[in-house]
Every structure is written in C-alpha cells, then in structure tokens.
Amino acid sequence: MEAQEIHSRIDNELGVANALDGLGNIYGAQSRIGEAEEAFGEAHKIHSRIGNDMGAANALSGLGHIYRGQLRYQAAVEVFREAHKIHSRIGNELGAANALEGMGQIYRAQSKSQEAEDTLNEALEMHSRIGNDVGAANALNTLGHIYRRQSRNREAENAFRQAHEIHSQIGHELGVANALDGLGQIYLVQSRNQEAEKACRQAHEIHSRIGNELGAASALDSLGEIYLAQSKNEEAKKAFKEAHEIHSRIGNELGVANALDGLEEVSCAQATRPGGGSQGDTAESLSLWQRHGWAGPVPQAVGERSDDSLSIEVVPRDAFFSVPTVWILELSTPSCGILYQMTLHTNPHLT
C-alpha cells in the first residue's frame, strides 16, 4: 500500500499498477476476494492505458483466478482467453501457457472434459517446450484428474506418475503430495488398497510437514475411504474425524460436509452385518432399538418410531392369526436404508 502511494505521488503509473498487482496477490492469498478483484481490476486499467500489454495480461490472469474462486466460471474463461490472446501476440509463451492452464481448470470445474483435456494438453506442450517443469507437472496433474473422472485409469495413473516424477526431481513438495493424492485415488478405484494407503499416507505426511492443512485434511479423507473399502471401520472413523477437525478449523465447509459424509458411511458399515442373524447382531440391534425408546421384550402391536437418525418398524409376518406369533423388526436410517432385519418370536403361552 505504501509503495502504491509513493508511485502515485510521483506520477509513476507503471509503479502504481505493479503495486496493485502485488496487492491483488496478497489479498487473494488472504481470501480478501473483493479487495483482490478491485486491485487487479484497477491494475488492468492502468496497464492498458499506458500500453503495457504484459502487465494487462497478467492482471487479467489474476482476475481469472479470483473469478474461479467465486465460481464465476464464464467471466473467468473470458479473462483467461483475453490474457492468452495478449501473451500470444507479444510472444510470451509462459504467460500464454499459464492462461491456457487457467482455462483448462475452469473447463474441468464445469465438467467440459474434452475442452479441458485439449486446453491442458496444449498448455503441457508449451510448458515442456520452454522448460517450465512446474507448469508441465501441474498440467499433468490436472489431466490425471480429468482422466480419472472418465474412468481412464491407466492414462490417469501415467499422468500422475509423470507429475510425481517431475515434482520430485525439482524438489517441489506440494506438487509431489498432490500427485500422490491422485495416485491414491486411482489405486483405490482399482482396489489396489495397499498401494492406495501408502500413497495417501505419504501425501498426508508431506502436506502436514509443509503446513498445507487443506491438503492434509484431503489426504485423511482419502485414507478414510481406503480404510472403509477394507472394512477397517475404526481406522476410517479416526481418519474422517481428524479430517473434520482440520476442515472445521480452516473454515472449509465443503470439506466439513465430506468428512461428515464419511463418518456417516462408517456408521452405516458398522451397523450393517452381512448374513445377519448372529447373536452379536441381535444384541447390537436390540440395544439400538431400546436406546431409541422401545421397551419390553416383544411389541404386541404394529408400531413405528422415527427420528432424525433411526426408523424402527415392527410388523407381523403371520397376519392371519388374531395374535401374531412372529414379528419382523426392521431398523433403518435415511442415509443407510435398511440396516438390519430380525425375526422376533412371541411365547404363545404368554399371549
């Protein structure tokens, strides 16, 4: 802010615009989105007025990232496209490649898979040609997620592996961790659970070490899914709880919701018992039944109880008798569906 005031006082418009660019980046990193947008917008006006094409294009790219964060995808695509046009005209291949990468990320968010793939491949080619390893690896990582969404698992794995190799060679730990995240997700859908767990554990370790809390929480979410797929319910529960704590602390509401979904999946998995009918199942189900307000050994009438977490219905199976002797107890929740069914027999000598 002080630099901007000095440049303004001495009528150095280029200095003012550059200072505004810097402020836009700082505000964006601090999630002060409105101020970031205003700073980049003002910087773009000044750069355009004084004929500084590169500065104008960079300010447009800054606006594109802000719009993407606000989910203003059409506006983001438009400014990235204009930035790409300017960088291409003045021969700035790095700027052109970065603008293409920004457009590709927007297309991916919009589920425009073909446009995203084409744009990112063009960015990858350009980054590779000019030797920008970080840009090439980032483009590969995004391509990996596009392929994963399309179930093109072999191509996704190759893209993530290449990204991991490049990031490792240049010592870019955040990029290494992101590539490991992607590999873990691919291994999970292929039921390669040990490889998935190893990759996500490594990703979590790196994200934690470099202080990337969002990345650490996302890796924990992935670990929860991996444990759940292996019926390691306690480990899954621990991972989702830790993820929930981090997401809550950093104010990531979507992450909080995802972690809660994971915990709900664990609850469903713990409540469901394949085959049914074991003594442990019966005891657990009856305990659950009684915790939610039912008392007595066997209900003597058709009844139903519901609340936010549990629905219990008891219906006669032998309805032709005036006093039914066999009842079906069904436990269910809205998210899990039917958790358990058990047969209850009354004592005919007591009815």
Steps between C-alpha positions, in 0.01 A plus 500: 500500500787739586672425167178577315470838679859594415462408133175698486665805653775504239263414213666165431201317355690181420618486860144553623369220278772259609431580864130431442590165343696415813211604723263287294718195560523571873126556537429183302726295727317647800159418348417873488331437168323833450818699563701267274252547216508877541882508501539283189225693322667835569842359402356378169358845423833671561708244308258529207506879506881523491532225238666236723359188336674246721385677813143517368503127420642408842232706673235321293639163611484621860134586448444157346622325815279724714193430285571127513503516879161676486366231262451770233618258236388683186666822612815306588518332158456836326787673684732198465421489126580871466822453700599210273434714190722782628784271614493320164510829309807626686675159492488428874463121491512458878211742545307335217551153652391619846185656352421173321548311825258736673242442227549124524434504872177693442384253235576217739290666772217534247532129404590602145743212480599521132564875509697458823710216357576683175592825676718333762682289242580821312624657824706188577665510158586867541634462855713205389637688199619798705631282785249607765500179703259621769244606240533171311458295818198703613336451160567124523345489846183671380485270197526205739185614680317544169594147392401366843155655471459325164618164647805512271700356786815399313538846345426662835763290675760585234424871529525498880822296488660746255389794715641329811832434327541859380402655832739264682790589268458874561428466872145638482344332805148636455493365146635163619224474761228597252618235254502239779142600585401431140681167491331395824156568352583299185628206705184510712260466205716210375478332845880527535443587862853459638646725230218750554563511874876544453455785250247687714706454816801652325284785370364568848851501647625752243196729523532500880875572491466800265197637687242442228202426723249469215719242330553311826125486562428385144758221536328392822167492316657272240648278770155474658356376172784249461449361850126485443551296183698250709241496782757658735222702657683629807794625292254660256316670785824641642609633159166668428491653851847650457403629156183654644700679771739653247228600253307663786806688624584648160137577416469262204127426508503263204775299667303493825198361314711237321658385826157475662381293203796272559416461868141417403629232262702353785191495722306321228779247451520432873124457529472262205601138550516270196289189540328623812355287770805465724472549873723806477274651236190429708648651815624808315170552322293456817729739684455755223126436502473560874727807492248666272212457739353152453455291815379152579603166356263493200253759375140384497378728222615636172703813570744742347738750653702754305746777575784667313730201532292186521177350376370186670206304369357178644251313285331157537612233257210262581220753470231231461514424872307719742810514719809492281781278621772616260602862449759666279710777655649731239756771580585767246641849463440753221858484375569128542161350416417172671775419745370181647203269511434244770222259584337515842296210637243544774435229757151365413447404865536868600258649244 
